[in-house]
Amino acid sequence: MKFVADESIDQPIVAGLRQDGHDVLCIAEHSPSLPDDAVLSEANSRNAILLTADKDFGELVFRQRRIHAGVVLIRLAGMDSQAKAARVCQTTNQHGHEFINAFSVISPGFVRIRHSA
């Protein structure tokens, strides 16, 4: 799968997804300090799912109705970086196909996937 990882995504998550064979563009490596609008546009231009820990993307998707190929909000506060990476990789392997054109949330105890109406 193709992903764009916002700057809010821990490097071990990026590394884990890459190790699992996913194509991940990391904004922190590519274009640090890119505004949220531009990050979403970059993901769209690559037809990639956006990975973020920034709730502001919910504003762009739901209130401003910005087009997206999929957004995954990672809500794993309190977990160490390696545990976060393991959770995201496991969830992606199980549910990744469902992330396409959906707004998804990965939390410690659940995964919520909301497809556009």
C-alpha positions, 0 to 999 in steps of 0.5 A: 500500500502507499502511504504519506506519513505526516510529521506527527508519525513516529519514525518506528511506525514509518520503518515498520510499514516500510519493512512490511513492504509498504511504500511510505513517503515520510513528510519529516524526511521529504518536506519538513514543516509542510502545512496540513493542506499541502500534506493532504494534497501530497497524499492525494497526488500520490493516491496514498493514504495519509497517516497522522496523529494530528486531529486537524485532518478531521477538520479538513476531511469532515468540515471542509470536505476535502477529497482524500484517498484515505486518512488514518488517525493514530491515537496511541498516546501513552504507548512507546514508539515500538508498541505504536509501530507494532499496533499500526503494522498489525492493524494495517496488515489486517485492515489496510484494504479498508483504509482506502477512501475512509477516515480510520482511527487506530486506538489501543483497543479498537479500530474505527473505519468510517467510509465517506457517504 
